[in-house]
Amino acid sequence: MTIHEPGPNDSANNVERLKKTIRNKEAAEMAMEFADGEELAAIKRKNERREESIDGLRAEILAEAKSRINGYI
């Protein structure tokens, strides 16, 4: 198994990353209709991780917006 090293956090593209993650989650949900067994379970696990990413990205975007409003950025 390859160890994935995360890249630097570039918040400039958070909105695009959020949109892409949502699109991928929706596409996977449609694919679930044709999956079964281990494939279905893998899609469900991956979508759970995507949902965590979506929540994190939304929180980060909101925090950055608040910082801009307050003059910190």
N, C-alpha and C positions, 0 to 999 in steps of 0.2 A: 504494500500500500504506500502510495506517495504521500508525503507530508506537504500540505499546502501552507505556504507562508503568505499571510495577508499583505497586500501592498499598502502603501501609505494612504491615509484617509484624505481624499480630495473632495471636500464638501461642495465644490463648485458643480459637481454633476449629480448631486443627491436626488434632485427631482427626476432626472432622466433615469437614474438607477431605480427609483421607486416605480416609475411607469413600466420599465422593463420587467421588474420582478412581478408586478401585478399581471402583466400580459402573460408571462411564463406560467404563473399560478393558474390563470384562467385556461390556458391551453392544456395544462396538465389535468385540470378537472374535466375537460372534454375528453381527453385520452383515457381517463379512468373508466369511461363507459365500455371501452374495448379491452380493458386489462383484467387480469384475474391473478389469483394466487400471489406469488412473491412480487410480481411486477406491480400489482395493485397496492400492495403494502409499501413498496419502495416509493411509489408516487405519493402516497399519503404521508410518509415520513418526510419526503422532500418538501411537500407543500406545507407541512408544519414548520419546517425551518424557514421557508419563504415567508410565512406569516410572521414569524419572529423578526425577520429582516425588515418586513414592511412596517411593523410596529416601531422598530428602532429607527428606521429612516424617517418616518413621520415625526417621531419625537425629536430627532436631530434637526430636521427642517424647521420645526416649530421653535426650538431653542435658538437656532440661528436667526430666525425672524425676530424673536423677542430681543436678542442681542443687538440687532440692527436698529430696532425701534428705540432701544435704550442708549444707543450710541456707543456700544462696546466694539462693534465691528465697523 
